[in-house]
C-alpha cells in the first residue's frame, strides 16, 4: 500500500473540528505569569509581597509540509495547498 505522506516525520497529531491532522513540529507551547510586587502603605515591613499577575501565552506554530492536492486542512475558509 503506497502512503500519501512521509509519515515518519509527523510526530504530533492535532484534533481540530473532527479532523485529525499530523504535524512535524509544534512550538510556542509556553506560559508566563508576571510577578506583581506590592507593599501596603501602612505595612511596618520595608519588604514587598510578591503576587501572581497577568498570564501571557506564546503563539503556537504548527509546521507541516504542503502536499499538492491536500485540501484537508482549512483556515478561515481558505484552503492551504
Order of alpha helices (4+ residues) and beta strands (2+ residues): beta-beta-beta-beta-beta-beta-beta-beta
